[in-house]
Amino acid sequence: LPVLEQADVDFKSEIEGSAHACGHDAHTAMLLGAARILSEMKDELPGEVRFFFQEGEETFTGAKLIVEAGGMEGVDAAFGVHVFTFFKDKKLPIGTFDMTPGYRMAGCDTIYVKFEGVSGHGSEPHLEKDTIHPATMFVTDIQSIIAKNVDPQQACVLNVGRFHGGTKANVVSKYTELDISMRYFDQEAREAIHAGIR
């Protein structure tokens, strides 16, 4: 991820401004470890075992490619593993493998919002249509979408991870763009949030 990694460890990122902050290194190690162990005991296993690295898991593109390529044909069961340090407000000890039934990982949508106005000189804001101010109000207000439109028992998150508007201090911004990450477990909650944003 484009995050400055400040950990002082041997395996920290060697690329300035990029961090191992999303678990992909751990996911790779876990799958390779499982592949090694299960390959060493393949004669004891009835049937076939396949190992998949699912690229783009947060955008659902990787799973689609695996299915389209026939990777799931003839599969009786699938097991996914993900790094997760907490579950239902409890911290899991290192080395713990938890198989509590029910939902584990939230669905994820990325929502792109673009405000369009009329640009001009900052000395005459009354003649233009600024986009930065309404975009900031929107960012503040979207949290109320969850509070007022979603069952309080449903866990949902809206995170504005990118906010870009304007070109110079003395120019009224014609465009302001936001990238929002939404996490949810319930499809009705998802639809309510999308409707509220629209």
N, C-alpha and C positions, 0 to 999 in steps of 0.2 A: 504494500500500500504506500501511497505517497505521504509517509509520515516519517519525521526525523527519529531514527532509532537511537535512544540514549542509553541503552543497556550496555554495560561494560562486560561483555562475555565474548568468548572465542568465536562463537558462531554468529555474531551480529552481522548485519548486512554490510557488504563492502561497497554498496552504492549509496552515495550521499543523498539523503532525502527520501530514501526508500527503506521500509521496515518489514520485518517478518511479523506482521501484526494481525494476520488473518488466519493463521493455522495451517496454511498450505504445506509448509515444510513438515509439520507434524503429520499431516494427512498422508503425505508421500511416504514418510518413514513407517507409519502404521501399516499401509497397504503392502509395501515391500517386505516388511517383517512378517505379515500374515502369509504373503506369497511364499516366502522362504520356508516357513515352518510347515505350511500345508503341502508344499512341493516335496519336502523331505519325507512326508508320510502319505504320499499319494496312493501307494499300494494298499493302504488301510482304509481309504475313502471309497465308498460306493458312489459311482457317478462322476460327474465332471464339475470342476470348480473354475469359475472365471473371475478375473480381477479387472476392475475398471477404475481408471482415473477419470472422474467426471469433471471435465473442464466447464467453466461457466456455470457453476451450480447455483449461483445467486440470480442468474438470468434465465435459467432452465434450458439453455441452448445445448449444453453438454449431454444431458439425458436424452434429449430429442435426437441428437446425432447417433448416440449409441443404439437407440431403438430403430432408427431408420437404417442403420448398417446391419441390423439383424442380431445385434448383440444379446438381446433378451429372448430370442426364439428358443423354446425348449427349456426355459428357466423355471424351476419349481419354487424357488425362494430367493430373495435378495436381502442382503444385510448391508446397511450403510453405517459407517463409523464417522464420527465427527468430534473434534476437540470441543469440550464443554466443561468449564470449570465450576459451574454452579447449576443447580436445578431446583426450581421452586424455593428460592431464597436460601438454599443450603449449599455451602461450599463443599465440593467433593475433594477428598484427599488425593494427592498425586498417586497415580497408579490404579485408581478406582475405575471399574467398568460398571456402569449403571444401566440396568435394563428395565426401568420402571415403565409399565404399560402406559399408552396414551401418546399424545402429541409431545414432541421433543423440540423440534426446530420450527421456527415460524416461517410462514410464507413471506416472500419478499417481492415488493413491486418497486420499481424506480419510476418516479413521476417527474416529468419535465414541464415546467411552467415558464411561459414567456410573456412578459408585460410589454406592450408596444404603445408608445405615446408620440409626442411631437417634440422634436429637439429644437434647441435654439440657445441663445445666450443666457447665461445665468443671471444677468442683471434684469431680465424681463420674464420672470417665471410665470407671470400672469398671462403671457401670450403663448406659452408652451403647455405641453401636457407631460409632466414629469412621470417617470416610472419607478424611481427609487423609493419615494415615499410610500406609494400604495403597496409596493412589494414588501417593504418593512412591516407595514401594518398587516399584510397577509401572513407573513411569517409568524407574527405574534398571535394572530387570530386562528391559525390552523389547529393549534392545540385544543381549542374549544370544540372543534369538530368531533374529536374523540370524546370529550367530556359530555357533550350534549346529544350525540347521535349514536353512541355505541354502548351496549350493555356494560355496566361497570365491572361485571365479572369477566369480561373479555380483555385479554392483554393485547394492547396495540401500541405501536410506537410510530411517530412521524419525526424524522430527522432531516432538517435542511442541511445538507452537506456541502452545497455549493451555492453561492449567491454572487452574481456578477452583474454589475450595472455601471454605466457611465464610462467616459473617456478622459475627462479633465474636470477640475474643480469648478471652472466657470462655464460649463456646458450642461444644459438640462438634458438628462439621459433619455434617449429615444427608446432604448431597450434595457430591460433588466431580466435576467434569466436565473431560475432556481432549479436545482436538482434535489429531489426529496426521496429519501428511502423510507418505505413504509413496511413495517413488520406486523404480522397478524396470524392468528390461528383459525379464525372463523370466517367463512366466506361471506356471511351476511354483514359482518363488521367491515370486511374489505369493501364491499359494495357501498355501504353507508359512508365510508370515508371518501371513496372516489366521488360519490354524489355530492358530498359536502364541499369538496375541493372545487368541483365544477361550478 
